[in-house]
């Protein structure tokens, strides 16, 4: 029996010729990534066990994306403690707020490459599957990997996502992800999703840019899926080449690979979606909430902070202005995008439209550390999640949508279909 691409990556990392779903392995990661919210707790835990050295500090990456700007003395103290941990542990892969979002800039900089296997603290490391790298989330158990170099891991069952067709104007991969996550969550597809990995294929895959693939990889992770994986193709190769990055290892599934189930999606049949306040899985057609007034809008996060997302928002905002009383935040995913915005005029375009450009990183999605919501306010955003209190006041309401819909809604002052605003 052949292997899926995901099984092949895990087999290589585990020093085995082959693995199958359900096997227990001890894969050795090429990188271990922690964001700034967990470095200090990780150090506290390891030192409580008497551990003051890491197994392989050269593989450990600290990312500053949640608190890029220290807004309080407590945040500044945490930043100092993180820098001290990096120094004392010998962690040299540390961006100190100069890289961007930890689930975006490692791909753009070549730190994460096709074929790699990684462990990470945060679940949205699933983004790396967009270029054919496999990252699994450890949560607080990432400290075990830091201390020993590995941790026992169950090889996940793999579902195959077969894509056909092409997205229509105004519809984005984020919409596909919303609908897929909702259908899995509410058992409409008759498939289990807990800890399942999703491997993408079909002719529709070639119509999705790497930026769109990131959005799709990101959306299902909140369900508890372990990963989503796009086997590298010509789209991946062109994206890497445009950035002067090496091709990495193109891991492909065997023709006789065994999948637990298959999901088929016609991209051309997808409509703009919205996640309703309180849950990223309570999804409806955007048409069902048109006209809802908004106070706050946000384009960015690990799900929609790629360059292509910024371009989509800019196209909607060109020669328009944010509605009175609405604040729109734009958060690029990387410092590279910040520089590109300036070079290509997007920085001026966003400023002319009345948007507020924040430093590269998580932006408001990081618990409302920047651009929070006040009592009773309504937001439409591309954030990863929309639980009550996520961005500030607990009675604030957060709708999630694609970048075009968010930008169009900020201009109108109410939830708007981007296809209508373009007419």
C-alpha positions, -999 to 999 in steps of 0.1 A, spaced: 0 0 0 13 34 -10 17 64 13 2 99 14 25 128 11 20 136 48 29 100 57 61 103 36 72 135 54 66 119 88 84 87 78 115 105 68 115 126 99 111 95 120 139 76 102 116 50 88 110 37 53 72 40 57 45 48 82 8 43 83 -21 60 101 -21 51 137 16 44 140 34 60 170 66 76 159 92 100 173 98 125 144 128 148 146 118 183 135 139 206 114 125 236 133 106 242 165 86 274 165 73 293 196 55 327 195 61 354 220 31 344 242 47 311 252 84 316 256 83 328 292 60 300 304 82 275 285 113 287 303 95 286 336 84 250 331 118 238 319 136 255 347 112 241 373 125 207 361 161 217 364 166 221 327 186 251 316 198 240 282 179 230 250 185 198 231 191 216 198 189 254 202 199 259 166 165 245 155 144 267 178 126 298 165 112 325 187 87 348 168 75 382 180 41 387 164 15 390 192 31 419 210 51 436 182 46 469 200 48 468 237 16 487 247 20 483 285 49 480 310 39 444 315 43 437 278 77 454 278 88 432 307 77 401 288 97 412 258 128 417 279 123 382 294 120 367 259 152 383 248 169 370 279 156 335 272 169 337 237 203 348 249 206 323 277 194 293 256 215 303 225 184 307 203 197 326 173 165 323 151 147 352 169 131 380 149 125 405 177 95 419 158 114 423 126 100 394 106 63 396 109 37 369 115 52 336 126 29 316 103 38 337 73 73 352 72 91 319 77 78 308 43 85 341 26 121 342 40 129 305 31 132 295 67 104 270 61 107 251 28 88 224 10 93 189 24 103 201 59 88 187 91 83 211 120 68 212 155 52 244 168 33 257 198 5 273 179 -21 254 158 -20 279 129 14 264 119 -9 245 95 -2 275 71 31 259 61 12 232 43 5 258 16 40 252 2 43 215 10 58 216 45 43 197 74 40 213 108 22 198 138 10 217 168 23 206 202 8 233 224 25 233 258 41 200 251 65 218 228 87 221 258 93 183 256 106 188 221 128 217 232 143 196 260 147 162 242 145 169 205 113 150 198 80 137 212 59 107 205 34 114 177 5 95 162 5 94 125 -29 110 115 -55 96 93 -56 116 60 -86 129 41 -82 139 5 -97 172 -7 -104 170 -44 -108 205 -59 -124 212 -93 -134 245 -110 -122 280 -104 -132 307 -79 -154 334 -93 -146 371 -88 -154 383 -53 -151 348 -39 -118 337 -22 -103 306 -7 -112 319 27 -149 313 17 -141 277 7 -124 272 41 -153 286 60 -178 263 42 -155 232 45 -149 238 82 -187 242 89 -196 211 69 -170 190 88 -180 204 121 -217 198 116 -211 163 102 -226 171 68 -199 152 51 -201 121 72 -164 122 80 -145 125 113 -121 155 114 -105 154 148 -67 152 143 -72 144 107 -48 157 81 -62 170 48 -42 165 16 -53 186 -14 -54 175 -50 -76 177 -81 -75 201 -111 -88 230 -91 -57 231 -70 -37 246 -98 -61 276 -99 -52 286 -63 -22 309 -56 1 301 -27 -16 331 -8 -50 315 -13 -37 281 -2 -25 297 30 -60 309 37 -74 275 31 -48 257 53 -55 282 81 -93 280 82 -98 243 92 -71 242 119 -95 256 146 -116 225 141 -88 203 155 -76 190 121 -39 183 125 -27 197 91 -36 206 56 -10 199 29 -7 210 -8 18 188 -26 42 212 -43 34 219 -80 42 245 -106 24 272 -86 46 265 -56 77 265 -77 69 298 -93 61 314 -59 95 303 -45 114 313 -76 99 348 -76 114 352 -41 148 337 -50 141 307 -27 153 271 -33 126 246 -44 130 224 -14 118 188 -15 86 181 -35 69 153 -16 40 137 -36 15 110 -26 17 76 -41 -9 67 -67 -22 40 -44 -20 60 -12 -48 52 12 -71 79 24 -98 77 51 -122 96 30 -126 121 2 -141 155 0 -150 170 -33 -155 208 -38 -163 227 -70 -147 260 -65 -169 277 -90 -200 268 -70 -187 286 -39 -205 318 -27 -190 345 -3 -193 332 32 -194 348 67 -187 333 101 -212 346 125 -202 360 159 -191 335 185 -178 307 163 -157 303 131 -179 273 123 -213 290 125 -212 299 88 -237 314 65 -239 329 30 -227 365 32 -260 375 16 -278 366 48 -262 394 68 -260 422 43 -267 456 58 -254 449 93 -237 481 105 -200 478 115 -177 499 137 -145 481 131 -128 462 102 -96 444 100 -76 428 71 -47 406 83 -39 377 106 -23 343 98 -53 335 76 -54 365 54 -22 385 58 -5 374 26 5 399 -1 -24 387 -23 -48 396 5 -34 431 8 -38 435 -30 -74 424 -29 -82 449 -1 -63 477 -19 -83 471 -51 -115 476 -32 -103 507 -14 -87 524 -44 -103 559 -49 -127 552 -20 -127 561 17 -136 543 49 -171 552 61 -174 578 89 -172 562 123 -156 530 110 -119 522 118 -102 499 94 -69 482 103 -45 467 78 -19 443 92 6 429 67 19 394 74 55 402 70 81 430 69 87 420 33 51 430 26 56 463 44 85 472 21 66 460 -9 36 481 1 58 512 2 75 504 -31 42 497 -50 21 525 -36 -2 505 -13 9 523 18 -2 556 3 -34 540 -10 -44 527 24 -36 560 40 -57 579 14 -86 556 21 -85 563 58 -71 529 69 -47 524 97 -16 503 88 -3 483 118 31 467 121 35 432 106 22 405 129 -10 393 143 -27 427 147 -61 428 165 -65 390 163 -39 386 191 -65 392 218 -70 428 209 -35 439 219 -39 465 191 -71 479 177 -94 463 202 -132 464 202 -153 485 227 -185 475 244 -213 467 220 -192 472 188 -194 452 157 -164 441 136 -160 424 103 -125 410 99 -103 383 84 -91 372 119 -85 335 126 -113 333 153 -142 353 165 -151 340 199 -168 365 223 -141 387 239 -114 377 214 -106 413 204 -118 432 235 -152 437 250 -171 404 256 -203 418 242 -187 429 210 -197 410 179 -172 397 153 -180 386 118 -154 368 98 -152 372 60 -128 374 31 -105 405 26 -126 418 -3 -158 417 18 -141 433 48 -127 462 27 -161 467 10 -179 467 43 -155 493 58 -162 516 29 -200 511 31 -202 512 69 -222 480 68 -216 444 57 -215 444 19 -210 419 -8 -178 429 -26 -193 418 -59 -220 445 -55 -195 472 -45 -175 466 -76 -204 473 -99 
